[in-house]
Amino acid sequence: MGVHADAAPTRARIVVGLGTIYVVWGSTFAAVAIAVRDLPPLLAMGIRHVTAGAVLLAWSLPRSGGPRMLGRRELLAGFVFGGALFLAGHGGLAWAQQTVPSGLAALLIASIPLWMVLLDRLLFGKRLHRAAYLGLMSGFAGIALLVDPFGAKDVDRVAAVVIVASALAWAAGSLYSRGAPLPRQPFVAAGLAALCGGVLLLGAASVGGEWADARFTADALGAVAYLVVVGTLVGFVTYVWLLQHAPTSLVSTYAYANPVIAVFIGWAFLGESVGWSTLGAGALVIASVALIVATGGKELERGRGLRRRRVREAET
């Protein structure tokens, strides 16, 4: 009886946690769209991540075995990791969302698992199941339809390509973090990466003269505050908790739940139109991601990737 009594609340918390990251991270695309109406994109994301990173570090460092100085290698890794995820990833996404609807942006960002699997195969030699190859082919076909290279739809194709590149940068940064000399505590590592990425974003915004174009309206500041508090602090803390208490395959379902939520929010609250061709291409991407996630937990013997090949050649 005692075991079942303890298990039920845990399952309930897992369901609540999943629902939280589904809705919270799905809603951030609309928040970014609102923020960049009045704030330049790099400046808006810089304020977001500097604030969130500082809060995370202030909260997590005292709980990581006592206050300590972060080493040079950790700081350098934080700038590389934060630069990939937040300068290239979120910065590029925010820039593109000045012209690309939030729902379409979310569908394109959903390609992150596809890029991660492809890079893991090419660089580290991780063998894939046949179903994963099918998922890659259909997923990138869906991305091509969303980007619309032949101009059949009214899509800012340059901005759409930037979003795809942002997804690639996020995937590359995530793979880099696996072996990077980041702090071992996940919240410290996340806070460091966010702070470093935010500093890079603010630096780029200053070089680009974005401060002169900024309009600190109530809508923009409210959207940035939402991204800091709800998008990063609530969403990320929930995500880390889920990784510790739920199967990774279950937690990974956010990758194809978020775009659905984002498309609905963009349509319902921002008045974004969604055509059948976009829905069809988006469904193809989401189904491909679901296939990748479903086969991702099945380990196969590693093959020969570019990085593994260089290591072997150096050893010989």
C-alpha positions as CSV (number, residue, x, y, z in Angstrom):
1,M,0.0,0.0,0.0
2,G,2.8,2.4,0.9
3,V,4.6,1.9,-2.4
4,H,1.4,2.6,-4.4
5,A,0.6,5.6,-2.3
6,D,4.1,7.1,-3.0
7,A,4.1,6.1,-6.7
8,A,0.8,7.8,-7.5
9,P,1.8,11.4,-6.5
10,T,5.1,10.9,-8.5
11,R,3.2,9.9,-11.6
12,A,0.9,12.9,-11.1
13,R,3.9,15.2,-10.7
14,I,5.4,13.7,-13.9
15,V,2.2,14.4,-15.8
16,V,2.1,18.0,-14.5
17,G,5.8,18.5,-15.3
18,L,5.3,17.2,-18.9
19,G,2.3,19.5,-19.3
20,T,4.3,22.4,-18.0
21,I,7.2,22.1,-20.5
22,Y,4.7,21.3,-23.3
23,V,2.8,24.6,-22.7
24,V,5.6,26.7,-21.4
25,W,8.1,26.0,-24.1
26,G,5.4,26.0,-26.8
27,S,4.4,29.5,-25.7
28,T,7.8,31.0,-25.8
29,F,7.7,31.4,-29.6
30,A,4.7,33.7,-29.2
31,A,6.5,35.6,-26.4
32,V,9.6,36.1,-28.7
33,A,7.3,37.4,-31.5
34,I,5.8,40.0,-29.1
35,A,9.2,41.0,-27.7
36,V,10.8,41.7,-31.1
37,R,8.0,44.0,-32.1
38,D,9.6,46.7,-30.0
39,L,13.0,45.4,-29.0
40,P,15.7,44.4,-31.4
41,P,16.2,40.6,-31.4
42,L,19.7,40.2,-30.0
43,L,19.1,42.8,-27.3
44,A,15.9,41.2,-26.2
45,M,17.5,37.7,-26.0
46,G,20.6,39.2,-24.3
47,I,18.5,40.7,-21.6
48,R,16.6,37.4,-21.2
49,H,19.6,35.2,-20.8
50,V,21.8,37.5,-18.8
51,T,19.0,37.9,-16.3
52,A,18.1,34.2,-16.2
53,G,21.7,33.1,-16.1
54,A,22.5,35.4,-13.2
55,V,19.5,34.2,-11.2
56,L,20.3,30.5,-11.9
57,L,23.9,30.9,-10.8
58,A,23.0,32.9,-7.7
59,W,20.6,30.2,-6.7
60,S,22.6,27.1,-7.7
61,L,26.2,28.0,-6.8
62,P,25.6,28.1,-3.0
63,R,23.8,24.7,-3.3
64,S,26.7,23.0,-5.2
65,G,28.9,22.4,-2.3
66,G,29.6,25.9,-1.3
67,P,30.5,29.1,-3.2
68,R,33.5,28.6,-5.5
69,M,35.3,30.3,-8.3
70,L,34.6,28.9,-11.8
71,G,37.8,27.9,-13.6
72,R,39.1,29.3,-16.9
73,R,38.3,26.0,-18.7
74,E,34.7,26.1,-17.4
75,L,34.3,29.7,-18.4
76,L,35.6,29.0,-21.9
77,A,33.3,26.0,-22.2
78,G,30.4,28.2,-21.0
79,F,31.0,30.7,-23.7
80,V,31.3,28.1,-26.4
81,F,28.1,26.3,-25.2
82,G,26.2,29.5,-24.5
83,G,27.3,31.0,-27.8
84,A,26.0,28.0,-29.8
85,L,22.7,27.7,-27.9
86,F,21.8,31.3,-27.2
87,L,23.8,33.6,-29.5
88,A,23.4,31.4,-32.7
89,G,20.3,29.5,-31.6
90,H,18.0,31.9,-29.8
91,G,19.6,35.0,-31.4
92,G,19.1,33.7,-34.9
93,L,15.6,32.5,-34.0
94,A,14.6,35.9,-32.6
95,W,16.0,37.7,-35.6
96,A,14.0,35.5,-38.0
97,Q,10.8,35.9,-36.0
98,Q,10.7,39.5,-37.0
99,T,9.2,38.2,-40.3
100,V,8.4,34.5,-39.7
101,P,5.2,33.6,-37.8
102,S,5.8,32.0,-34.4
103,G,4.0,28.7,-35.4
104,L,6.2,28.2,-38.5
105,A,9.3,29.1,-36.5
106,A,8.4,26.4,-34.0
107,L,7.9,23.8,-36.7
108,L,11.3,24.6,-38.1
109,I,13.0,24.5,-34.7
110,A,11.5,21.1,-34.2
111,S,14.2,19.8,-36.5
112,I,16.7,19.9,-33.6
113,P,16.5,16.2,-32.9
114,L,17.0,15.5,-36.6
115,W,20.2,17.5,-36.6
116,M,21.4,15.9,-33.4
117,V,21.0,12.4,-34.8
118,L,22.7,13.4,-38.1
119,L,25.6,15.1,-36.4
120,D,26.0,12.2,-33.9
121,R,26.2,9.8,-36.9
122,L,28.6,11.9,-38.9
123,L,30.9,13.1,-36.2
124,F,30.8,10.4,-33.6
125,G,29.8,7.4,-35.7
126,K,26.7,6.5,-33.8
127,R,24.9,3.8,-35.9
128,L,21.2,4.4,-36.6
129,H,18.3,2.0,-37.0
130,R,16.7,1.9,-40.4
131,A,13.6,3.6,-39.1
132,A,15.8,6.5,-38.0
133,Y,17.1,7.0,-41.5
134,L,13.5,7.1,-42.7
135,G,12.8,9.7,-40.1
136,L,15.7,11.8,-41.3
137,M,14.7,11.7,-44.9
138,S,11.1,12.5,-44.3
139,G,12.0,15.1,-41.7
140,F,14.3,17.1,-44.0
141,A,11.7,16.8,-46.8
142,G,9.2,18.4,-44.4
143,I,11.7,21.2,-43.6
144,A,12.3,21.8,-47.3
145,L,8.5,22.2,-47.8
146,L,8.3,24.6,-44.9
147,V,11.3,26.7,-46.1
148,D,9.6,26.8,-49.5
149,P,12.6,27.1,-51.8
150,F,10.5,27.5,-55.0
151,G,8.5,30.4,-53.7
152,A,5.0,28.8,-53.9
153,K,4.0,30.4,-50.5
154,D,4.5,33.8,-48.9
155,V,7.5,32.8,-46.7
156,D,10.6,34.9,-45.9
157,R,12.9,32.1,-47.1
158,V,16.1,33.8,-45.8
159,A,14.7,34.1,-42.3
160,A,13.4,30.5,-42.6
161,V,16.9,29.2,-43.5
162,V,18.3,31.2,-40.5
163,I,15.9,29.3,-38.2
164,V,17.0,26.0,-39.6
165,A,20.7,27.1,-39.0
166,S,19.7,28.1,-35.5
167,A,18.3,24.6,-34.9
168,L,21.6,23.2,-36.3
169,A,23.6,25.4,-33.9
170,W,21.5,24.3,-30.9
171,A,22.1,20.6,-31.9
172,A,25.8,21.2,-32.3
173,G,26.1,23.0,-29.0
174,S,24.1,20.2,-27.2
175,L,26.5,17.6,-28.6
176,Y,29.5,19.7,-27.6
177,S,28.3,19.9,-24.0
178,R,28.5,16.1,-23.6
179,G,32.3,16.2,-23.4
180,A,32.9,19.8,-22.5
181,P,34.5,20.8,-19.2
182,L,31.3,22.4,-17.9
183,P,30.4,22.4,-14.2
184,R,29.1,19.0,-13.1
185,Q,26.0,20.4,-11.5
186,P,23.3,20.9,-14.2
187,F,21.9,24.1,-12.8
188,V,25.3,25.7,-12.5
189,A,26.2,24.6,-16.0
190,A,22.9,26.0,-17.3
191,G,23.3,29.3,-15.5
192,L,26.8,29.7,-16.7
193,A,25.8,29.0,-20.3
194,A,22.9,31.3,-20.2
195,L,25.0,34.1,-18.6
196,C,27.8,33.7,-21.1
197,G,25.4,33.4,-24.0
198,G,23.6,36.6,-22.8
199,V,26.9,38.5,-22.6
200,L,27.7,37.5,-26.2
201,L,24.2,38.5,-27.3
202,L,24.5,41.9,-25.6
203,G,27.9,42.4,-27.1
204,A,26.6,41.6,-30.6
205,A,23.6,43.9,-30.0
206,S,25.9,46.8,-29.0
207,V,28.1,46.2,-32.1
208,G,25.0,46.2,-34.3
209,G,23.7,49.4,-32.7
210,E,20.5,47.8,-31.4
211,W,20.3,49.9,-28.2
212,A,19.5,53.0,-30.3
213,D,16.5,51.2,-31.9
214,A,15.1,49.8,-28.7
215,R,11.6,50.7,-27.4
216,F,11.1,49.5,-23.9
217,T,7.4,49.2,-24.0
218,A,5.2,47.4,-21.5
219,D,4.5,44.6,-24.0
220,A,8.2,44.0,-24.8
221,L,9.3,44.1,-21.2
222,G,6.4,41.8,-20.2
223,A,7.3,39.3,-22.9
224,V,11.0,39.3,-21.9
225,A,10.0,38.9,-18.3
226,Y,7.8,35.9,-19.3
227,L,10.7,34.4,-21.2
228,V,13.0,34.8,-18.1
229,V,10.7,33.6,-15.4
230,V,8.4,31.1,-17.2
231,G,10.4,30.1,-20.2
232,T,13.8,29.7,-18.6
233,L,13.4,29.4,-14.8
234,V,10.2,27.4,-14.6
235,G,10.6,25.5,-17.8
236,F,14.2,24.5,-17.4
237,V,13.9,23.6,-13.7
238,T,10.9,21.4,-14.6
239,Y,12.9,19.9,-17.4
240,V,15.8,19.0,-15.2
241,W,13.5,17.5,-12.6
242,L,11.8,15.4,-15.3
243,L,15.1,14.0,-16.5
244,Q,15.8,12.8,-13.0
245,H,12.4,11.2,-12.4
246,A,11.0,10.1,-15.8
247,P,12.3,8.1,-18.8
248,T,14.3,10.2,-21.2
249,S,12.1,8.9,-24.1
250,L,9.0,10.3,-22.3
251,V,10.6,13.6,-21.5
252,S,11.8,13.9,-25.2
253,T,8.2,14.1,-26.3
254,Y,8.4,17.8,-25.7
255,A,10.2,18.0,-29.1
256,Y,7.1,17.3,-31.0
257,A,4.5,18.6,-28.5
258,N,5.9,22.1,-28.4
259,P,5.4,22.9,-32.1
260,V,1.7,21.9,-31.9
261,I,1.2,24.2,-28.9
262,A,3.1,27.0,-30.6
263,V,1.0,26.7,-33.8
264,F,-2.2,26.8,-31.8
265,I,-1.1,29.8,-29.7
266,G,0.0,31.7,-32.7
267,W,-3.3,31.1,-34.4
268,A,-5.5,31.7,-31.4
269,F,-3.7,34.7,-29.8
270,L,-1.6,36.3,-32.5
271,G,-3.9,35.9,-35.4
272,E,-1.4,33.9,-37.5
273,S,-2.9,32.1,-40.5
274,V,-1.9,28.4,-40.9
275,G,-2.4,26.9,-44.4
276,W,-3.0,23.3,-45.1
277,S,0.4,23.0,-46.9
278,T,2.2,24.3,-43.7
279,L,0.2,21.9,-41.5
280,G,1.0,19.0,-43.8
281,A,4.7,19.8,-43.9
282,G,4.8,20.5,-40.2
283,A,3.0,17.2,-39.5
284,L,5.7,15.4,-41.5
285,V,8.5,17.0,-39.5
286,I,6.8,16.2,-36.2
287,A,6.1,12.6,-37.2
288,S,9.8,12.3,-38.2
289,V,10.9,13.7,-34.9
290,A,8.6,11.2,-33.1
291,L,10.2,8.4,-35.1
292,I,13.7,9.6,-34.2
293,V,12.8,9.9,-30.5
294,A,11.3,6.5,-30.5
295,T,14.4,4.8,-31.9
296,G,16.9,7.0,-30.2
297,G,17.0,5.0,-26.9
298,K,18.1,1.8,-28.7
299,E,21.8,1.7,-28.6
300,L,23.7,0.2,-31.5
301,E,27.4,-0.4,-31.9
302,R,29.2,2.7,-32.8
303,G,30.7,3.1,-36.3
304,R,33.4,5.4,-37.6
305,G,32.6,9.0,-37.3
306,L,34.8,11.9,-38.3
307,R,35.9,12.7,-34.8
308,R,36.4,9.1,-33.8
309,R,38.4,8.6,-37.0
310,R,40.8,11.5,-36.1
311,V,41.3,10.1,-32.6
312,R,42.2,6.7,-34.0
313,E,44.6,8.2,-36.5
314,A,46.3,10.3,-33.8
315,E,46.7,7.2,-31.6
316,T,48.4,5.3,-34.4
